[in-house]
Amino acid sequence: MRLSDIRALCPKHIKKSPDSKSEYIEIEQQKTEENVSIPRLAEAKNYFKVVEYVIQRWMPAAGIDKYITFHTSRHASGTLLITSGGETKTVNTLMGHKSVGTTAIYADVEMDCKVEAISGFSSLFD
C-alpha cells in the first residue's frame, strides 16, 4: 500500500473474510482510483502507526546515510515478495500497480541478484 492509502484507512476499510477467520483491507487507491483487496495479517495491525518513525531510527543505527522513506520500504517489500517466490501477477495485485510491467521491475532486481549469486562459478572455468 502507498502511504497516502494507509493514511486514508479507517475502520470501514477492514473487512472479515467470508469464513470470518481472517481480515482484509478493501480500499480505493488514491493514486490509481482502483479498488484493491489486501489480506491483513494480525501482526500488522499496529505496524503502520510506527513504520516511518522506526525506519528513521534504524537507518543511522544500521550505518545507512541515505534518506529512507515509507515509499522506499514499499519498494523493498515488493522486491522481497518477488525474491521469496511470489508470482509477479500476485505481487502486482498486492502492490496495486496498474501495469504488470511496473511490478516486473522487482523481478529485474531478482535477476540481478541471481546473476551476482552465480558469477562465482566463472572462476571454475578459467
Secondary structure as UniProt FT lines:
FT   HELIX           3..8
FT   HELIX           11..13
FT   STRAND          14..16
FT   TURN            18..19
FT   STRAND          23..28
FT   TURN            30..32
FT   STRAND          35..40
FT   HELIX           42..44
FT   TURN            45..46
FT   HELIX           47..61
FT   TURN            62..63
FT   HELIX           70..83
FT   TURN            84..85
FT   HELIX           88..95
FT   HELIX           100..118
FT   HELIX           119..125
//
